[in-house]
Amino acid sequence: MIRRPPLIINFKNYIEAASADRTVGLATAAQQVARQLDVEIVLAPPQPSLALVCKSVGIPVVCQHVDDADAGATTGFFAPEIAKLYGVAGSLVNHSEHRIITEKGEGMQAIQSIVERMRRVQMTSIVCARTPDEVSAIAQFRPDFIAIEPPELIGSGRAVSKENPKIITDSIEAAGGRSKVICGAGITDASDVSKAMELGSQGILAASGIVKARSWAEKIAELARSMKHR
């Protein structure tokens, strides 16, 4: 389980970290920074590399997605209980690039089921939301974390903490203490992180700002220091 405010690195399927060697390289760089700075860094590598990364590092590893499907005869689905067997600590759920909630607002029941299943096997749930209204709806299931990520800012290099700070404070209010709110979308430098934490974010979800950086270790350390010394 993830206890402290995390810096979650979502590798997505970026080619820069897609091969086994490069995936492990990024994971190892993150682990080195986590230990040097005593910061909770969490890895979300591509799904095919989950077991490899779990065996290669000692910091938390989470899935990029899990399905509300049973273990057993469910070809192509990824059940939380199976992820747990690989040593995975938790999962992102409902990321803007892999939505469970439909445009009609359906999918909340599946999110509730996934969160409850993960809780039973002591996995950390990190459910993504696009708006404070979604945060409010998701918070009733009490996931461990809710990540607020306006989709228009994801991968943009324009941080939500600066472009739309009110969405962070409104999301924290909407969660009502039922879940910890973390901030994602467009996080690229130390000031983005510092601003998010000042606004009350209890963690950071980053992706391209780290994965596409010239030096993974330097960029991770830059963001991690801003969390540690907020």
MOCOR-V289435 format. One record per residue. N is the residue number from 0. PSI is psi in degrees with one decimal (999 if undefined). D_CENTER is the distance of its C-alpha to the mean C-alpha in Angstrom with 2 decimals. Layout:
# MOCOR-V289435
n=N psi=PSI d_center=D_CENTER
n=N psi=PSI d_center=D_CENTER
This chain:
# MOCOR-V289435
n=0 psi=148.2 d_center=13.37
n=1 psi=120.4 d_center=11.18
n=2 psi=-46.4 d_center=13.67
n=3 psi=161.5 d_center=13.48
n=4 psi=119.7 d_center=11.41
n=5 psi=149.8 d_center=8.60
n=6 psi=105.8 d_center=8.09
n=7 psi=125.1 d_center=4.95
n=8 psi=110.9 d_center=6.77
n=9 psi=108.6 d_center=6.29
n=10 psi=-19.6 d_center=9.98
n=11 psi=-142.7 d_center=10.48
n=12 psi=32.9 d_center=14.21
n=13 psi=132.8 d_center=15.52
n=14 psi=-25.1 d_center=18.94
n=15 psi=-23.1 d_center=18.73
n=16 psi=27.2 d_center=16.69
n=17 psi=-29.6 d_center=17.79
n=18 psi=160.2 d_center=20.73
n=19 psi=-45.7 d_center=20.68
n=20 psi=-43.0 d_center=22.07
n=21 psi=-34.6 d_center=19.73
n=22 psi=-46.8 d_center=16.57
n=23 psi=-34.6 d_center=18.05
n=24 psi=-44.1 d_center=19.19
n=25 psi=-42.1 d_center=15.84
n=26 psi=-41.7 d_center=14.62
n=27 psi=-40.2 d_center=17.92
n=28 psi=-41.9 d_center=17.77
n=29 psi=-41.6 d_center=14.51
n=30 psi=-40.9 d_center=16.21
n=31 psi=-44.6 d_center=19.31
n=32 psi=-42.7 d_center=17.81
n=33 psi=-41.6 d_center=16.04
n=34 psi=-37.1 d_center=19.50
n=35 psi=-40.1 d_center=21.51
n=36 psi=-5.3 d_center=19.82
n=37 psi=52.2 d_center=18.82
n=38 psi=145.0 d_center=15.25
n=39 psi=103.4 d_center=12.29
n=40 psi=130.6 d_center=10.36
n=41 psi=136.8 d_center=7.82
n=42 psi=135.5 d_center=8.10
n=43 psi=79.6 d_center=6.95
n=44 psi=171.2 d_center=10.52
n=45 psi=144.6 d_center=12.65
n=46 psi=-41.0 d_center=13.69
n=47 psi=-18.0 d_center=17.24
n=48 psi=9.0 d_center=16.44
n=49 psi=-51.1 d_center=14.52
n=50 psi=-40.4 d_center=17.79
n=51 psi=-46.1 d_center=18.91
n=52 psi=-40.8 d_center=15.98
n=53 psi=-35.5 d_center=16.17
n=54 psi=-20.3 d_center=19.86
n=55 psi=-23.4 d_center=19.62
n=56 psi=164.8 d_center=17.60
n=57 psi=10.3 d_center=17.51
n=58 psi=162.0 d_center=14.10
n=59 psi=140.8 d_center=11.32
n=60 psi=133.9 d_center=10.09
n=61 psi=157.5 d_center=7.87
n=62 psi=157.9 d_center=8.77
n=63 psi=-17.5 d_center=7.63
n=64 psi=145.1 d_center=9.95
n=65 psi=157.1 d_center=12.69
n=66 psi=155.0 d_center=15.94
n=67 psi=65.0 d_center=18.24
n=68 psi=145.7 d_center=20.88
n=69 psi=153.0 d_center=23.06
n=70 psi=143.4 d_center=23.42
n=71 psi=-130.4 d_center=26.67
n=72 psi=68.3 d_center=28.19
n=73 psi=61.9 d_center=25.12
n=74 psi=132.2 d_center=25.17
n=75 psi=-12.1 d_center=22.20
n=76 psi=159.4 d_center=19.82
n=77 psi=103.9 d_center=17.21
n=78 psi=143.4 d_center=17.75
n=79 psi=-38.7 d_center=15.57
n=80 psi=-32.2 d_center=18.71
n=81 psi=-42.4 d_center=19.11
n=82 psi=-41.5 d_center=15.64
n=83 psi=-36.7 d_center=16.61
n=84 psi=-24.5 d_center=19.80
n=85 psi=-6.2 d_center=18.19
n=86 psi=11.2 d_center=16.79
n=87 psi=140.1 d_center=13.16
n=88 psi=-19.0 d_center=11.68
n=89 psi=-161.3 d_center=9.38
n=90 psi=147.3 d_center=7.42
n=91 psi=148.2 d_center=5.34
n=92 psi=133.0 d_center=8.51
n=93 psi=32.2 d_center=10.42
n=94 psi=150.3 d_center=8.57
n=95 psi=-23.9 d_center=11.51
n=96 psi=-1.6 d_center=12.46
n=97 psi=65.0 d_center=12.67
n=98 psi=141.5 d_center=13.85
n=99 psi=-38.8 d_center=15.43
n=100 psi=127.1 d_center=17.05
n=101 psi=171.2 d_center=20.07
n=102 psi=-22.6 d_center=21.99
n=103 psi=2.0 d_center=24.41
n=104 psi=5.9 d_center=21.91
n=105 psi=161.0 d_center=22.09
n=106 psi=-8.8 d_center=19.38
n=107 psi=-35.6 d_center=18.79
n=108 psi=-39.3 d_center=20.73
n=109 psi=-40.2 d_center=18.54
n=110 psi=-44.3 d_center=15.40
n=111 psi=-44.8 d_center=17.62
n=112 psi=-45.3 d_center=18.78
n=113 psi=-46.1 d_center=15.47
n=114 psi=-43.9 d_center=14.37
n=115 psi=-39.1 d_center=17.89
n=116 psi=-41.8 d_center=18.01
n=117 psi=-37.8 d_center=14.94
n=118 psi=-40.3 d_center=16.57
n=119 psi=-33.0 d_center=19.80
n=120 psi=15.6 d_center=18.62
n=121 psi=47.7 d_center=16.73
n=122 psi=148.3 d_center=13.19
n=123 psi=128.9 d_center=10.25
n=124 psi=131.0 d_center=9.07
n=125 psi=92.6 d_center=6.01
n=126 psi=129.5 d_center=8.06
n=127 psi=145.7 d_center=7.97
n=128 psi=150.4 d_center=11.38
n=129 psi=-27.2 d_center=13.70
n=130 psi=161.8 d_center=16.27
n=131 psi=-33.1 d_center=17.35
n=132 psi=-41.1 d_center=19.42
n=133 psi=-38.4 d_center=16.55
n=134 psi=-46.4 d_center=14.92
n=135 psi=-44.6 d_center=18.36
n=136 psi=-41.4 d_center=18.72
n=137 psi=-34.5 d_center=15.45
n=138 psi=-23.8 d_center=16.11
n=139 psi=-20.1 d_center=19.28
n=140 psi=-6.7 d_center=17.50
n=141 psi=52.4 d_center=16.03
n=142 psi=161.6 d_center=12.52
n=143 psi=-44.0 d_center=11.27
n=144 psi=149.0 d_center=8.74
n=145 psi=125.2 d_center=8.91
n=146 psi=117.1 d_center=7.02
n=147 psi=120.7 d_center=10.16
n=148 psi=94.6 d_center=10.36
n=149 psi=123.2 d_center=14.02
n=150 psi=-29.6 d_center=14.37
n=151 psi=-15.1 d_center=17.33
n=152 psi=-10.5 d_center=15.54
n=153 psi=126.0 d_center=12.76
n=154 psi=8.4 d_center=14.16
n=155 psi=-20.2 d_center=17.14
n=156 psi=1.9 d_center=17.21
n=157 psi=110.9 d_center=18.00
n=158 psi=137.0 d_center=15.65
n=159 psi=-32.0 d_center=15.18
n=160 psi=-22.1 d_center=16.27
n=161 psi=-38.1 d_center=19.56
n=162 psi=-35.6 d_center=20.09
n=163 psi=63.8 d_center=19.38
n=164 psi=-29.1 d_center=19.01
n=165 psi=-30.3 d_center=20.54
n=166 psi=-27.6 d_center=17.67
n=167 psi=-50.4 d_center=15.65
n=168 psi=-38.1 d_center=18.69
n=169 psi=-35.9 d_center=19.53
n=170 psi=-39.3 d_center=16.17
n=171 psi=-42.2 d_center=16.60
n=172 psi=-41.1 d_center=20.11
n=173 psi=-34.3 d_center=19.19
n=174 psi=-28.6 d_center=16.98
n=175 psi=29.7 d_center=20.12
n=176 psi=0.7 d_center=18.77
n=177 psi=-27.9 d_center=17.76
n=178 psi=154.4 d_center=14.02
n=179 psi=134.6 d_center=12.29
n=180 psi=128.3 d_center=11.08
n=181 psi=164.4 d_center=8.56
n=182 psi=134.0 d_center=9.20
n=183 psi=-176.4 d_center=8.17
n=184 psi=107.0 d_center=10.79
n=185 psi=12.9 d_center=13.44
n=186 psi=117.3 d_center=12.52
n=187 psi=-22.8 d_center=15.11
n=188 psi=177.4 d_center=17.19
n=189 psi=-38.4 d_center=17.91
n=190 psi=-32.8 d_center=19.41
n=191 psi=-43.5 d_center=16.38
n=192 psi=-48.0 d_center=14.50
n=193 psi=-44.2 d_center=17.72
n=194 psi=-43.4 d_center=18.31
n=195 psi=-43.6 d_center=15.01
n=196 psi=-35.7 d_center=15.67
n=197 psi=-33.2 d_center=19.28
n=198 psi=-9.4 d_center=18.43
n=199 psi=2.0 d_center=16.88
n=200 psi=140.7 d_center=13.11
n=201 psi=29.0 d_center=11.97
n=202 psi=172.4 d_center=9.09
n=203 psi=138.1 d_center=7.71
n=204 psi=114.8 d_center=5.03
n=205 psi=158.2 d_center=7.61
n=206 psi=-92.8 d_center=9.09
n=207 psi=-32.0 d_center=12.85
n=208 psi=-28.7 d_center=13.90
n=209 psi=-52.3 d_center=13.35
n=210 psi=-35.2 d_center=13.99
n=211 psi=4.8 d_center=17.10
n=212 psi=152.7 d_center=18.39
n=213 psi=-37.1 d_center=21.84
n=214 psi=110.7 d_center=20.98
n=215 psi=-47.1 d_center=17.57
n=216 psi=-43.7 d_center=18.76
n=217 psi=-42.6 d_center=20.17
n=218 psi=-42.3 d_center=17.27
n=219 psi=-43.5 d_center=14.79
n=220 psi=-40.6 d_center=17.61
n=221 psi=-48.9 d_center=18.21
n=222 psi=-40.5 d_center=14.81
n=223 psi=-38.0 d_center=14.77
n=224 psi=-35.4 d_center=18.33
n=225 psi=-27.1 d_center=17.60
n=226 psi=-41.2 d_center=15.34
n=227 psi=-34.9 d_center=18.01
n=228 psi=28.3 d_center=20.92
n=229 psi=999 d_center=19.86
